[in-house]
Amino acid sequence: MTDVYTVPEELELVATGKPVHVRVARPASVRMATMADIEPLLHLCRTMHAECALHGAFSETKMRGVLEALLGKQAGVVGVIDDVAEDGTSYIVAMVALEWVQPYYTEDWQWNDRFIYVRESHRSAQAWADLSMFARWFVDQVSPPGCEIPVPLLIGFCQPPAKAKVLTRLFGRQFVQVGAIFAYGNTSRHGRIEAV
């Protein structure tokens, strides 16, 4: 398995700091989830929450509603990466969810990620890159025909500071950074977050 700290150079699309639109193929490792995946996705969402959530108890009811809307194609799509256990059963090891939303300031629409996560045992630069490329591929597919620049996609992550640095570098090779997220208050699930 490739270490998450190794970023393949061929993924670098924004070397000059200028936005570059390069259409990508759907990564073969990522498939679109269906309603049949809801229980395995809920299990992985619990794992993601335990590792990444800043605060609050996990609400299975709320998460199930989000997944049903996404998987029912009412609001978006979920892409997943599977692996096969020693007993031959397949299980989901990584996921990215995209939601079709209107920002509060416009009547126009855009894609936002709801979450992007790779199970710790399967973390690799390639897994993160494949989820990112799936997101780009999907947005390209649903953008209007003949559109040179696709509908906007905002994608990010919420991770403890040490992991965030690595993912920022990796995502910076796939997307143009347009901001950052900062925390204040009860962020005790990740220990004390110190200002730098």
C-alpha positions in Angstrom: 0.0 0.0 0.0 1.3 3.5 -0.9 1.9 5.8 2.0 -0.5 8.8 2.1 2.6 11.1 2.3 3.7 10.1 -1.2 1.9 12.2 -3.8 2.3 10.9 -7.4 3.7 13.6 -9.6 1.4 12.8 -12.5 -1.5 14.1 -10.4 -0.2 17.6 -10.4 -2.5 19.7 -12.5 -2.0 23.2 -11.2 1.8 23.5 -11.2 1.8 27.2 -12.1 -1.0 28.2 -9.6 -3.3 29.0 -12.5 -6.5 27.1 -12.9 -6.2 24.3 -15.5 -9.2 22.3 -16.6 -8.2 18.8 -17.7 -11.0 16.3 -18.1 -10.2 13.0 -16.4 -11.5 9.4 -17.0 -13.5 7.8 -14.2 -11.0 5.8 -12.1 -11.6 2.1 -12.5 -11.3 1.6 -8.7 -14.4 3.8 -8.0 -18.0 2.8 -8.6 -21.2 4.7 -8.0 -22.9 3.5 -4.8 -26.6 2.3 -4.8 -29.3 1.9 -2.2 -28.0 -1.6 -1.6 -24.8 0.0 -0.1 -26.6 2.0 2.6 -25.7 -0.3 5.5 -22.0 -0.6 4.6 -21.9 3.2 4.0 -23.5 3.9 7.4 -20.8 1.7 9.0 -18.0 3.6 7.3 -19.7 6.9 8.2 -19.6 5.8 11.9 -15.9 5.1 11.5 -15.3 8.5 9.8 -17.2 10.3 12.5 -15.2 8.6 15.3 -12.0 9.8 13.6 -12.8 13.1 12.0 -15.8 14.8 13.6 -15.0 17.9 15.6 -17.8 17.4 18.1 -21.2 15.9 18.6 -22.6 12.4 18.8 -23.2 10.4 15.6 -26.8 10.4 14.5 -27.6 7.3 12.5 -31.1 8.7 11.7 -29.7 11.9 10.2 -26.9 10.2 8.4 -29.3 7.6 6.9 -31.5 10.5 5.6 -28.5 12.1 4.0 -27.4 8.9 2.3 -30.9 8.0 1.1 -31.2 11.5 -0.5 -27.8 11.1 -2.2 -28.2 7.4 -3.2 -31.8 8.1 -4.4 -30.2 10.6 -6.9 -32.4 13.3 -5.5 -29.4 15.4 -4.3 -26.2 13.9 -5.6 -24.0 10.9 -5.9 -21.7 8.7 -3.7 -18.6 7.1 -5.2 -17.0 4.2 -3.4 -13.9 2.0 -3.5 -14.3 -1.6 -2.5 -11.9 -4.3 -1.3 -12.3 -8.0 -0.8 -11.8 -9.6 2.6 -10.0 -12.9 3.2 -13.4 -14.7 3.3 -14.2 -13.3 -0.2 -16.8 -10.8 0.9 -16.6 -7.3 -0.6 -16.6 -4.2 1.7 -16.3 -0.4 1.2 -13.0 1.1 2.1 -13.4 4.7 0.8 -16.1 7.1 -0.2 -16.8 10.5 -1.6 -20.3 12.1 -1.6 -21.2 15.1 -3.8 -24.3 17.2 -3.3 -26.1 19.5 -5.8 -26.7 22.8 -3.9 -27.4 26.4 -4.3 -25.1 28.8 -2.4 -27.0 31.2 -0.2 -26.1 34.2 -2.4 -27.2 33.1 -5.8 -29.9 31.2 -7.8 -27.1 29.3 -9.6 -26.1 25.7 -8.6 -22.9 24.0 -7.8 -21.5 20.7 -6.5 -20.2 20.5 -2.9 -18.7 17.4 -1.3 -20.6 16.1 1.8 -17.7 14.0 2.8 -14.6 12.3 1.5 -13.0 9.5 3.5 -10.6 6.6 3.2 -10.5 3.9 5.9 -7.2 4.1 7.8 -6.2 0.6 6.8 -6.5 1.5 3.1 -5.1 5.0 3.1 -2.9 5.8 0.2 -2.2 8.7 -2.1 -3.8 6.7 -4.9 -7.1 6.1 -2.9 -7.5 9.8 -2.2 -6.5 10.7 -5.8 -9.0 8.2 -7.2 -11.9 9.7 -5.1 -10.9 13.2 -6.2 -10.7 12.2 -9.8 -14.1 10.5 -9.5 -15.5 13.8 -8.2 -14.0 15.7 -11.2 -15.1 13.1 -13.7 -18.7 13.1 -12.3 -18.9 16.9 -12.4 -17.7 16.8 -16.0 -20.3 14.3 -16.9 -23.2 16.3 -15.6 -22.1 19.7 -16.9 -23.9 21.0 -19.9 -22.7 19.6 -23.3 -20.0 21.8 -24.9 -19.2 23.4 -21.6 -15.4 24.2 -21.5 -15.4 24.8 -17.8 -17.7 22.6 -15.7 -20.2 23.6 -13.0 -18.2 24.5 -9.9 -17.2 21.8 -7.4 -16.1 22.7 -3.9 -14.4 19.9 -2.1 -12.5 19.7 1.2 -11.9 17.8 4.3 -12.0 18.1 8.1 -9.0 16.4 9.7 -6.7 17.0 12.7 -3.9 19.5 11.8 -1.1 17.0 11.1 -3.3 15.0 8.6 -4.7 18.2 7.1 -1.2 19.3 5.9 -0.7 16.2 3.9 -4.2 16.2 2.4 -3.9 19.9 1.6 -0.8 19.1 -0.5 -2.5 16.2 -2.2 -5.8 18.1 -3.0 -3.7 21.0 -4.2 -2.5 18.8 -7.0 -6.1 18.1 -8.1 -7.9 21.4 -7.3 -7.3 25.1 -6.9 -7.3 26.1 -3.3 -9.9 28.9 -2.7 -9.9 29.2 1.1 -9.4 27.3 4.3 -11.4 26.2 7.4 -10.5 27.2 10.9 -11.9 25.9 14.2 -12.5 27.6 17.6 -14.3 26.4 20.7 -15.1 22.8 21.5 -12.8 20.8 19.2 -11.8 18.5 22.0 -12.4 15.3 19.9 -9.0 16.0 18.3 -7.3 17.2 21.4 -6.4 20.8 21.9 -5.9 22.6 18.6 -3.2 25.1 19.0 -2.8 28.3 17.0 0.4 28.5 15.0 
